[in-house]
Amino acid sequence: MKKTIVLLLLAAVCLYQYKLLDSADQDPYLVTDYSRLHPVKVERVAEGREERQLADLMQEARRKHLTISIAGQRHSQGGHTYYKDGIVVDMTTFNKVLSVDPAARTVRVQAGATWKDVQDAVNPYGLSVKTMQSQNIFTVGGSISINAHGRDIRNGSLIKSVESFRLLTADGSVTQVSRTENAELFPLALGGYGLFGIILDVTLSLTEDEVYRVNTDAVSVEEYARYFADKVQGNPDVHMHIARISVAPDHMLDQMYAINYTVDREAPLQNYNRLSDVEKGVIPSKLLFHLNRAFDWGKNGFWRLQQLYFSMQQNSRISRNNAMRSESEFMEYRQAGENDLLQEYFIPVDQFAGFVHSLRSVLTQEELNLLNITVRYVNEDNEAMLSYAQQNMFALVCLFNMPLSDEGQAKARRSIQNVLDRVLAHQGTYYLPYAAFPTQAQFQQAYPRYREFGEQKAKYDPQRLFMNYFYEQYYAEPPGTGQGKEES
């Protein structure tokens, strides 16, 4: 095994030197997001600093007939955070932690604060967030705008953690929004992709930090749904869970390993709750993952190494806050001419195995370069209007390596639409923050309340002050050019 690892590392170093990462492939004067798919010229990027300044920006945009788009870390991949010739409001500078209430178990933060900021603020009180993505680099405002979910299997998607928020709306007023105040806006702005206003600050409910014992089980795709019901969901002490499916050609979409985080009440929290900010082994992991992109044997080797790594982690302990600061820097990739793009599919629990078998046939047919599949569990959410979890679902987070050329993207679009046909055939949905490959008909089938969402957008923002490419693609022509489009 050691010899195999050494050979893989040497090969990766050679490949890494041959294909320089971080190469530029776009005009630096254009704005884009993490996908690098649609760079455009904007009027300017304005840093958010204070409420009065944000209100003035909106007044200026209305006066000059410009649009407003709202950006955090810009990891959305479908043009959700910018629009041509408009003003992009960068909220990462609007980032204060305003208060922590240990007795009420709440925290109030400005929208540009990251989850790391939140964790740093609440950790000394023995508290933790209920739901967030698997990395803590994202902004709170961005996360609730996409109604994010994560490893926690008990607390649902992020909308369930939100107590209230303040929203700067298209008419220039600041509106307090909760389930009892201006309640109509609550399920619209949460999971609303910045189309209903600028979220200024958010009050989140918290839970206790705790120590978990981490264990990994090997399981097959066929067995996984029953395994999850019996061993994970059926054990009230398992509070977090994540799984991975093999994309290695030798075991293509048949092997899995499941990682469970079980409460260890005997372990003192103070022994494990020092927050770790250093990601270990980034360079060798990055090189190995690059082999995973480039070669079938690299995928096989990477899968074997993952299995070895997690077998070595059996019965390890970690605090909840540290478990939510998972390592991902090694997956960052900026190769010129291509990129790693996410797609995420939500599949009903009883449809899981059937969908994965169907996905395998599509991947073979379409020759998609699938690098990784992570599986999470998402509780049913009937609150958000654009809810992706209309019943209890498994979320399959799929990372594809794709070309950025027009020809390559056209092929990728057709391939992903083929995958989505299988998703919809298994009563599934897909996640909206990623590259907008789905057709309008697929969007409307996956999101049956799409029409109501569009009607509410017209009610609260009739001039379409808040604009992005997601809205243009699925709802409307560019401002001033006509009425919204619809496909039955």
N, C-alpha and C positions, 0 to 999 in steps of 0.2 A: 504493500500500500504506500509506504514512504517513497519507493521508487516511482510509483505512478504519480504521486503528488509533485515530485521534483520535475518529472518530465512535462507534466501539465504546466507547471510554472514557467519552465524554460521556453516552452512553445508559446505561452501567453506573452512573455516578454518580447519575443521576436515579433509576434503579431502586433503587439502594442507599439513597438518602435516603427513598424512598417506603416501602420494606419494611425496617423496622429489624431488623437482625440482633441476635442475643444476647437476644431477647425471652424472658421466662419463660413457660412454659406448664404448670407443674406445681407442686404444693405443695413449698415448700423444705424441709419437715420430713420428706419422704419420700426414700427412697434409690432410685436407678436406675443404669443404665449409660449408655454413649454413645448408645444407641438412643433413650432416653427413652420406651420403649414400655410398661414395666410398673413404674411407681413404687409402692413399698410401704413400710410402716412396719416398721422393724427395731428390735430391742431396743436396740442401740447399735452404733456403729462404734468399734472399738478399734484404736489404733495399735500395730503390732508394734514392740517395743523390744529384748527379749532372750529367750533360750530359756525361762528359768524363768517369765517373765511369760506367754509363749504357752502353756506347759504348764498354768499356773494358769487361764488363760482356758478351756481345754478342760475342765479339771476342773469349773469353775463351770458350763459349759454342760451337762455330763452331770448335775450335781447338780440343776440347774433345769429339765432336760428341754428345753434350747434346742438350736438347730443352730448350726453354724459354717460360714460361707462365707468365701472367701479372695479378696481384691481386690488388684490392682496399679493400673494406670492406668485400668482399667474401660473399655477399648475393645472388649471383647466386647459383643455386641449381643443376646444371647439369655437374659439373666438368669443368666449363669454365675457371677457374683461376689456374689450376695446372695440372701437368702431371707426371707420375711416373718417377723417376730417373732424372728428369730435374731440372732446376733452376727456382724457383718462384721469380719473382721480385715484391716486396711489394712496391707499389707506394704511400702508405699513408704518407710516410716521404718526399715525393717530392711535397710539398703542399703550396707553396707561392702564395699569391695574388700579381701579378706583376704590375698591373696598373688598374686604373679606369678612364675612359674618360667620364665625365658627359655630355659634349657637344655632343659627338658622340653616347652616350648611349651604351657604350661597357665596358666590363671588360675582362682582360686577366689574366688567372690563370694557375698555373702548374696543371698537371692532377690529382695529389693526394689531392688537396684542396677539402674540402667538400662543400656542398651547404650552410651549416652554415657559413663557411668562406666567401663564396661569399656574402651571405645576410648581414653579419656583415660589409663587405666592402662597399656595395652599398647602404645600408639603409640610411646612413647620407646624401646622395645626393637625397633622395626622389625617388630612383630607385628600380626596382625589376626584378628578372629573369622572363622570359616569360613562361618557361616550366621546370618542375622538378617533381620528384616523390613526393608522399605525405609526405615523411619524408626528413629532410635535413641532414641526417647522411651519405649519400652516397658520393663517390668521383665524381668529374666532369668527369674525364676520364672514370670511370666505367659506368657512366650514358650515356655518348655519345657512348660508345662501345656497349651498348644494345639498343641505340636509345629510351630512356625512354619517357614516357608520364605522364600526371598528371591531375589535376583538371581544368586547363585552357581549355576552349572550343573554343578559338578564334585563338590560335597561333600554333596549330598542335603539332606533336611530336618533340622531342628535336633537331633533325637534322635541323629544320627550324630556330633555334636560333643560330646555329654555323656559325660564319663568316669565321673562318679559324682555322687551327691548325698546329703544327709542329710534324712530325712523324719520329721517328728513325726506319729506314727500315732494312730489312734483310741484305743488303749489307753494313751496318754500316754508311750510310749517313743520314743526317738530311734533310728532305724534307718539304718545305712549301706547305701546301695543302689548297685550297679554291675552290670555284666554277669556278675560272679562272686560278689558278695555280695548275698544276698537278691534274687537275680536275677528272681524272679517279679514283684516290684514295679516293675522297671525299665520294661517296656513298658506298665504300667498307669498309673503316676503321670505319665509323659511322654506328653502327649496325653490326660491323664485329667481335666482340667478341675477340679482341686482336690478330687476326690471320694475320694482315698485318703490325704490328710493334708496337712500344711503343709510345703512344701519350705523347708528352712532355708537351705541353701547348696549351691552347685553348682560342680563342677570341670569346666571346658570345655577341650577341645583347641583350639589356635590354629594359624594358618598365617602365612606371611610377608606383611607389607605389601609392595606392589609398585606400580609405575606402569603405568597403562593408557593406551592411545591410544583415544579414543572416536570411533566412526564410526556413521553412520546410513544405512540402506538403505531405499528404498521397495520394498514387496513387496505382492502381492495375497494375499487370504485363500487362494485356490486354490494359490498357489505356496509358501505359508509353510512347510509341513511339510518339503518337499524342500529349500527354502532353509536351514532350520534344520539339517537333517541334513548338508548339504554344506558350508555356509559357517560354521556356528557349532559344532555338536557335532563336525564333522569337522576343525576347526582346533584343535589342542591348546593354542594360545596364547590362544584366547578363553576367559576364565575367568568372565565375567559377561555376562548378556544380559537384555534386557527388550524387549517390543514393545507397541505400542498399535494398536487397531483403531478405525477411524473410526465414530463414532455420529452424524455429520453427515447430515441427510436427503439431501443431494446425493450422498453416497457411503456409504450406510448399510451397514455391515458388509461392505465389499468392499475398501477400501484399508487398508493397514497401513504402519507404519514400524517398523523393528527397530533397536535400539541395541546395539552390541557393544563390549565392553571387552576389548581385546587387549593382552597384556603387551608393554610397551616396555622392553626390557632395556638400551637405550642411554641412557635418561633417568635421571639420579641421583635416588634416592628423596628425598634431603634437600631437593631443590628443590620438592617437591610434597606433603610429608607434614605440613605445618603444618595442624592441624585447623581447619576453618571451622565456626563456630557461628551465623553470621548468614545468614538466608535473605533473598535479595534480591528486590525487586519484589513483595512480598506484597500490597500494596494494589491495584495495577493488576491483578495476576493474580487476586486474589479477586473484583474487580469483573467481570472478563471471564468468570470461571467462573460467576458469578451469572447472566450473560446466557446462558451455556450451559444453565443450569437452566430459564430462563424462555421462551426463544424458539427456534424452528427456525433462524432466521437467526443467532442467537447460537451455536448448535452449529456451523453451517457456518463462521462467522467464526473460532471458537475452533480448529477443526481446521486451517484455513489458517494461523493464527498458530503453532500447534504445529509444522507442517511447516516454516515459515520459521525458527522458533527453532532447530530441530534441524539444519537445513541450515547454520546459522551456527556450529554447534558441531563441525563436521567436523574430525577430526584434533586435537582438543583433548586435553590430558593431565590426568589426575587420579589421585590415590593410591587404593588400595583402600579405606582407611578413610574417605576423603572421599566416595567413590562410594556408600558405604553410609549416608551421612548425607543422603539425598535430600530435596529440598524438597517439602513437603506442607502447610505452614501455610495456604496460600491456599485449600485445600479445606475448612478448618474451617467449620462451618455450624451455627447455632443458631437458626434461624427458628422462631417460635412456630407450632404447629399442623402442622409438617411437619419432615422431617429427611432427610438423605442416609444411606441404609442400604446396607451391603455385602452382596453374595452372591458366592460363589466356587465355580466349577465346574471339576472336574478331568476332562479329556477325553483318552483315549488319542491318541497322536500321529497314528496313521493315521485317526482319526475326526474330526480337527480341522475340516476344511473342511465336511464334511457336517453337523456340529453347528452351526457358525456359520450356515449357510444355514437350518437348522431354527429356530435362535434368531431370525433375522430375521423369519420368518413369525409366530412367537409375539409378538414385540414389536409388530408391526403389528396383530395381532389383539387384544392385551390393552391397547394404548395405555399401555405402561409408559414412564416418563420416565427413560431410560437416559442417564447423564451421561458415562460413561467406561468403557472396557474396557482393562485392562492384562493382558498375557500374559507368563507366566513358565514356566520349565521345571522340573519336579520329578522327581527320580530315584525309581525304584521303592523303596518302603519296606515291608519285610516284618517290621519289628521292632515298631513301635507296634501295640498291639492294635486301636485305632481308627484304623488307617492310612487316609488318604484317597488315597494313591498306591500302589495295588496292582499297578501297572505304571508304566512311564515315561509321564508325563502332561504335557500343557500345562495350566497353571492360568489360567483366565480370571477375573480379579477385576473384578466388575461393580458399579458404583456407581449406585444408583437414588435419585431424589428421590421421596419418598412422603409422603402425609398421615399424621398420627398419630391421626386420628379413628377411632372404632370402625368406622364404615362404610368409610372409606378403607382401613383395615388389613384388613378382611375381603376387600375386592376385591384388595388387594395379595397377600394370602395365596393366594387362588385363582389369581392370575396366576403367582406364583412356583412354585406346585405344578405348573402347566402347563409352565413352563420345565423343572422337574425331571423331568417325564415324558420330555422330550426328552433330558435329560442321561443318564438311566438307559437310554433306548433306544439311546444311543451308547456303552454300557458305561462310563459315567462315574460320578463320585461328586461330593460337594459338601463344603464346609468347615463344621464344626460350630460355630465361635465366633460365627456371625452370627445374625441374627433367625431364630427357630425357626419358620419357615413350613412346612417339610416335614412331611408326614404321618408317622405312625409306620410305615406300610408302606414309605414311601420311605426312611426312616432305616434300616430293617432290610435293605432291598435294597442300599443303598449301603454298609452296614457289616456284612458277613456274620458278624463275630465279636461282634456286639452282645450275644448271649446269654452268651457266655463272660465278657465285660466285666461284665455284671450279676451273674453268679455270683461273680466275684472281689470285687466291691463288697460283696456280702452276706457273704463270708468275712472280709474285712479290716475291715469297718465294719458289723456286723450291726444296730446301733442307729441307723444313718444319722445319725451325728453330723455328718458333712460333707455339706452339702446345698446344692442350687441348683435353679434352675428348669429347666435342661436335663435334670437327672436326673428331676425330677418329671414333666416332659412325656413323656419317652421310656421311663421305667423304672418309676415308682412313684407311688402316691398320696401326699399329704402324710404325714409321719411319724405313725404311730399310727392311720391311718384304714383300713388294709387292705394287701393284698399288691400286688406289682408288677403292672402291666398289660402285656399282650402282644397283638399283632395278627399273625395269620398271613397 
